[in-house]
Amino acid sequence: MSRTTPPVTAEPPERSRAAGPSAAPAVKVPYPGIGSVFGSRECEAVRETVLFGRTLSAGERRAEFESRFAEHLGRRHAFSVTSGTVALEFALHLLDLRPGDEVIATPQTYLATVQPLLGKDVTVRFADVLPESLNIDPRRVEELVNDRTRAIVLVHYGGHPADMAALRRIAERHGLLIVEDCAHALGTTDAGRPAGARGDLACFSFHSSKNISTLGEGGMVAFDRDAWAERLSRIRANEPDADHVPAPHAFGDSAGPAAGALYPGLAYTHDCVTLRHPGTNATLSEPAAAVGTVQLERLPELVGRRRSIAARLTEVLDGVEGIRVPRVPDGAEHSYHLFTFFVEPGGPVSRQELLDQLAADGVQTYLRYFPLHLLPEWRLRGHRYGECPTAERLWFEQHMNLPCHPSLSDGQVDCLAASLERALHGRPAMRGSPVLRGSPAPSSTPALHGTGAG
Ligand SMILES: *Cc1c(COP(=O)(O)O)cnc(C)c1O
């Protein structure tokens, strides 16, 4: 049976199709499928691994990437896996949730944050978000805690740090575990500590669109507990997460492994009494890990570029009537995986007018994310419109995202700023915009995403 894969195009989804009749405007400022930039160092890392590495799986490159990552976060353990989704699945597994347990989660995130919980017999309570940041509101969390609550699952939305101090206090008061979805937040810091340093478990994605990428797919789970390290190292390598008890066995004439036998050890001497996870293969490949190490080293430069683009966009938007730009908390550094702001109803420009002007000027926008509690699978579980009024109101009326990624050239940022000015003030931006520093993409580079100088 053959399956046809739809061609990959630079065409954005619905939005630009909705924007005009037949001829969609040429894309001048793409919202890319690649959120990082790669250069000669990444290519060399792949070449070196492929030509001279001792294996392409579970070798030195992975060990190096993981130890650098753990060090970056200041955590005891960092385990790479094949995606952010798998990282979350494993992290949620390690919570040891039992039927009837409850988890409090944010509704304003990508669906993978809570998707693994759909497969468990647990109740998810969606806590509404803060209008300032779209991050989970600690006061709502506190209200939803009861004696069945076991964990809080949050995201640092767009790279804006969630209020970990308040959430940690709640978790400690009620004996809850915290899972941080840091898929947007590599490079985010708060009070001098990176996102992912304070949750019981922190999950990262190195998907193509994220702040760094391990060749398109990859993820990481970070934490401090040694017992979890043992279990995680098993389940990502096709070994069950189980409790074993010693038992004397004899198989035919054999009471122990023959020299050189596969599956020695426990198979001959133990029984399994509890099986928590059957195990799977989630091994990040060596070339991917080698690229991850290079990308992690380049993180300050990559996130620096996001921040300077965000600063320019904030300058255009700040103080404009009807526009609200989230304020970065004092002492925090936003990684700007997403550049999000709000168009308040009743202002001089509606959200739709702004989207239409951007589309007409060839600026791609994706709004993300649809509130999860309103997805059909969560509605099936009894979740309803009205449950998270702030997330709903902002999403359905005000939410905006703009392209903000390191492969945008200065010229493209000018083009985006000019389009915003046109929409907001009916006139183009002034020429000679402030020079952006720390740019990996020279201003003359065309919009080939992810191919900026390395
Ligand atoms: C991308 C993303 C994920 C999933 O990561 P993958 O690597 O794509 O599986 C999870 N949560 C959030 C918030 C994300 O943005």
The ligand as an SDF file (V2000), in Angstrom:
LIG
                    3D

 15 15  0  0  0  0  0  0  0  0999 V2000
    7.0080   21.4320   20.2330 C   0  0  0  0  0  0  0  0  0  0  0  0
    6.3170   21.2690   21.5380 C   0  0  0  0  0  0  0  0  0  0  0  0
    6.1680   20.0170   22.1450 C   0  0  0  0  0  0  0  0  0  0  0  0
    6.4810   18.7360   21.4700 C   0  0  0  0  0  0  0  0  0  0  0  0
    7.7810   18.6070   21.0450 O   0  0  0  0  0  0  0  0  0  0  0  0
    8.1160   17.6550   19.7930 P   0  0  0  0  0  0  0  0  0  0  0  0
    9.5970   17.6020   19.8300 O   0  0  0  0  0  0  0  0  0  0  0  0
    7.5770   18.3260   18.5790 O   0  0  0  0  0  0  0  0  0  0  0  0
    7.4790   16.3330   20.0320 O   0  0  0  0  0  0  0  0  0  0  0  0
    5.6160   19.9660   23.4120 C   0  0  0  0  0  0  0  0  0  0  0  0
    5.1870   21.0700   24.0240 N   0  0  0  0  0  0  0  0  0  0  0  0
    5.2900   22.2910   23.4620 C   0  0  0  0  0  0  0  0  0  0  0  0
    4.8110   23.4820   24.2140 C   0  0  0  0  0  0  0  0  0  0  0  0
    5.8360   22.4310   22.1900 C   0  0  0  0  0  0  0  0  0  0  0  0
    5.8990   23.6350   21.6280 O   0  0  0  0  0  0  0  0  0  0  0  0
  1  2  1  0
  2  3  1  0
  2 14  2  0
  3  4  1  0
  3 10  2  0
  4  5  1  0
  5  6  1  0
  6  7  2  0
  6  8  1  0
  6  9  1  0
 10 11  1  0
 11 12  2  0
 12 13  1  0
 12 14  1  0
 14 15  1  0
M  END
$$$$
